[in-house]
C-alpha cells in the first residue's frame, strides 16, 4: 500500500480551472499538442450542442 500522507493536494475554484490544468499537463507531458486539445474541445462542444438540440427532449 502506498503512503499518501505526503501527497500534494490540488485545489481548484471550479471545474473549468481543473480541466484547463489537466490539458496543460497533457501538453507538458508530451501526450498531446496544444492544437489537438483545442480542436478536440471545439468538436466536443459542437457534438454536445447537436445532441442537446436534437435528442435531449423533455418526456411527456
N, C-alpha and C positions, 0 to 999 in steps of 0.2 A: 504494500500500500504506500502511496506517495504522501509525503508530509506537505501539507498545503499551508502551514502556519506562516510561512514567509512569502506566500503568493501575493502578487501585486494585483489589487482590485482596480478596475477601471470604472469610473462613474461618468455618466452622460446626462445632459439636460433633457434629451429627447431621443427618439428612435432615429431621426434623421442624422443627428450628430454621430450616433453609433454606426450607422450604415456608411457614412462618409469615411470614418476612420477605417472601417473594415475594407473599403475599396482601396484606400491608401496603402494599407498593409499588404494587400494582394499585389499592388504595383511594386512596392519596395522589395517584396519577396521574390519578384521575378515571375510571378504566376501569370500576370496579365499586363497588357499595355493599357495606358490610360484611355486611349481611343476605344478599345474593346469594351471597357466598362461604361463609357459614355453612350456608345451605340446601343449596348445591351439595356441600359437604363431607359433610354428613349423608346426602344422597341417594346419593353415590358409595359411601359405606361400606355402605349398605343393599344396593346393587346388587352390590358385591363379596361381601358375606355370602351373598346369594342364589346367586350363581354358584358360590361355593365349596361351599355346601350341596347344590346340585342338579346341577351339571355337572362339577365337578372331582373326578372319582372315580379311584381308582387303577386302572391297567390290569393285567389278569392275564396 
